[in-house]
Amino acid sequence: MNGLPAKSGLKLAAGDKVTVTIPPPPPSDLVAEDIHLNIVYEDNDLMVIDKPAGMTVHPAPGHPIGTLANAILSHLSYIPDAGDLRPGIVHRLDRDTSGLIIVAKHVVAHANLAAQFKSRSVVKVYQALVKGRLAPETGAIEAPIGRDTSDRKRMAVVGEGEGRSARTKYRVLKYVGNNSLLEVMLETGRTHQIRVHLAAIGFPVVGDAVYGSKSPYIDRQFLHAALISFNLPSNGERVEFKSPLPADLEKALDEIR
């Protein structure tokens, strides 16, 4: 204080000058990896990445490396705190869900995007193939989601007051054999929300071995984040990005037909 070290408990007087030195954060335990990313948009604040199926978003038990977080580390303009295994990650996609995900490149952009998600101004649209011919062709599923009491690795529709509110809107794009190709819009962002809600009404996602059953046509769940729309942190401009169905999902559709 006033150019000299201050002792703990020192009382300030009018006119005193206090200088605070904030040390840099310790380096993160996360390791940057040279992994190809399909970047569909990038500016000084963020990237929009088309994530392939099979890539985990951030390190987790059984997946310590090879994640999206490892791949984006070299793109960030800040050093993550030690132990921060989710630098830049604003939202997430399941490991076997493909499609668009936003990654913030610095903490201010992260805060801005997180606020947009909290206010539900971010629009996320998925495509999903479900077992059965879903009717009516448009509708909404509104049911709280929480941990499955019989299996903590799963989520489930639970009673009122036992989980978090969740709402999923859907529209049938077309029927494919005895299946329905849906456009699904999330109004909330709960873990496994689309998969849990669709399974709860008796139309599980094709290939979803956790909430339904495996499929002979595809080795993962037929779920793709096809569109995302939000406001750019830099100027508030509304932007929208789309991703077509990847080859493995198109092939599954052809084989089912």
Secondary structure, DSSP 8 states (H G I E B T S, - for coil): -TTS---TT----TT-------------S---------EEEE-SSEEEEEE-TT--SS-BTTBSSSSHHHHHGGG-SS---TT---TTBSS---TT-EEEEEEESSHHHHHHHHHHHHTT-SEEEEEEEEES--SSSEEEEE--EEEETTEEEEEEE--TTTSB--EEEEEEEEEETTEEEEEEEESS--TTHHHHHHHHTT--BTT-TTTS---SS-SS--EEEEEEEEE-TTT--EEEEE----HHHHHHHHHH-
